[in-house]
Amino acid sequence: MLVNLPPIVTEFLEASEAMTAIAVMFNAIWRYGSARGGHLLVATISASRRAEARGYRYGVPIYAFITLLAFLNPYLSLAGFGLFAAYWALPFSGPTADG
């Protein structure tokens, strides 16, 4: 890197960039697969499946924001990733039919 950052910040940025890249690629693959009538194999798609797709659109900006937190405080960024993972582990989390 051009800026001399503490090693923990550098390591955290590398891991965070990987998670953000995974979120970007997931969204890209999902959009490709759901194009042309809503689904790659079946032309009809249920409202619940559409709600699921809408539920994941916030992943990229949230991962990017948590990654940027590493510049301020890597431990705060770590807590952000932990809380985001815990949210998705909860039974009431995730996409809903009402969007």
Secondary structure as a PSIPRED ss2 file (coil, helix, strand):
# PSIPRED VFORMAT (PSIPRED V4.0)

   1 M C   1.000  0.000  0.000
   2 L C   1.000  0.000  0.000
   3 V C   1.000  0.000  0.000
   4 N C   1.000  0.000  0.000
   5 L C   1.000  0.000  0.000
   6 P C   1.000  0.000  0.000
   7 P H   0.000  1.000  0.000
   8 I H   0.000  1.000  0.000
   9 V H   0.000  1.000  0.000
  10 T H   0.000  1.000  0.000
  11 E H   0.000  1.000  0.000
  12 F H   0.000  1.000  0.000
  13 L H   0.000  1.000  0.000
  14 E H   0.000  1.000  0.000
  15 A H   0.000  1.000  0.000
  16 S H   0.000  1.000  0.000
  17 E H   0.000  1.000  0.000
  18 A H   0.000  1.000  0.000
  19 M H   0.000  1.000  0.000
  20 T H   0.000  1.000  0.000
  21 A H   0.000  1.000  0.000
  22 I H   0.000  1.000  0.000
  23 A H   0.000  1.000  0.000
  24 V H   0.000  1.000  0.000
  25 M H   0.000  1.000  0.000
  26 F H   0.000  1.000  0.000
  27 N H   0.000  1.000  0.000
  28 A H   0.000  1.000  0.000
  29 I H   0.000  1.000  0.000
  30 W H   0.000  1.000  0.000
  31 R H   0.000  1.000  0.000
  32 Y H   0.000  1.000  0.000
  33 G H   0.000  1.000  0.000
  34 S C   1.000  0.000  0.000
  35 A C   1.000  0.000  0.000
  36 R C   1.000  0.000  0.000
  37 G C   1.000  0.000  0.000
  38 G C   1.000  0.000  0.000
  39 H C   1.000  0.000  0.000
  40 L C   1.000  0.000  0.000
  41 L C   1.000  0.000  0.000
  42 V C   1.000  0.000  0.000
  43 A C   1.000  0.000  0.000
  44 T C   1.000  0.000  0.000
  45 I C   1.000  0.000  0.000
  46 S C   1.000  0.000  0.000
  47 A H   0.000  1.000  0.000
  48 S H   0.000  1.000  0.000
  49 R H   0.000  1.000  0.000
  50 R H   0.000  1.000  0.000
  51 A H   0.000  1.000  0.000
  52 E H   0.000  1.000  0.000
  53 A H   0.000  1.000  0.000
  54 R H   0.000  1.000  0.000
  55 G H   0.000  1.000  0.000
  56 Y C   1.000  0.000  0.000
  57 R C   1.000  0.000  0.000
  58 Y C   1.000  0.000  0.000
  59 G H   0.000  1.000  0.000
  60 V H   0.000  1.000  0.000
  61 P H   0.000  1.000  0.000
  62 I H   0.000  1.000  0.000
  63 Y H   0.000  1.000  0.000
  64 A H   0.000  1.000  0.000
  65 F H   0.000  1.000  0.000
  66 I H   0.000  1.000  0.000
  67 T H   0.000  1.000  0.000
  68 L H   0.000  1.000  0.000
  69 L H   0.000  1.000  0.000
  70 A H   0.000  1.000  0.000
  71 F H   0.000  1.000  0.000
  72 L H   0.000  1.000  0.000
  73 N C   1.000  0.000  0.000
  74 P H   0.000  1.000  0.000
  75 Y H   0.000  1.000  0.000
  76 L H   0.000  1.000  0.000
  77 S H   0.000  1.000  0.000
  78 L H   0.000  1.000  0.000
  79 A H   0.000  1.000  0.000
  80 G H   0.000  1.000  0.000
  81 F H   0.000  1.000  0.000
  82 G H   0.000  1.000  0.000
  83 L H   0.000  1.000  0.000
  84 F H   0.000  1.000  0.000
  85 A H   0.000  1.000  0.000
  86 A H   0.000  1.000  0.000
  87 Y H   0.000  1.000  0.000
  88 W H   0.000  1.000  0.000
  89 A H   0.000  1.000  0.000
  90 L C   1.000  0.000  0.000
  91 P C   1.000  0.000  0.000
  92 F C   1.000  0.000  0.000
  93 S C   1.000  0.000  0.000
  94 G C   1.000  0.000  0.000
  95 P C   1.000  0.000  0.000
  96 T C   1.000  0.000  0.000
  97 A C   1.000  0.000  0.000
  98 D C   1.000  0.000  0.000
  99 G C   1.000  0.000  0.000
